[in-house]
Amino acid sequence: MAATIQAHLTPANLLPSVKDEQREILEKNFQANRNPSEFEVEIIATEVGLNSFDVKCWFQHRLACWRQQQGLPANGGSVTD
């Protein structure tokens, strides 16, 4: 199965607006699985009350932030690129 989430830093003004309780659920899901499938994105979207595009955007941005914390390039390239 192909990866559905590609790390991508999104400008803050383009990120979906999420409430604190939605962010907590998204973060819990991110900690469990940084790269959810399309089906899992749909389930998470229903759980938090957002559309799947917004959930995918949030995950892409969060993955890019996580990659930076790990000392990796934010947007998915290798360290040698």
Buried (B, 14 or more C-beta within 10 A) or exposed (E): EEEBBEBBBBEEEEBBEBEEEBEEBBEEBBEEEBEBBEEBBBBBBEBBEBEBEBBBBBBBBBBBBBBBEEEBBBBBEEEEE
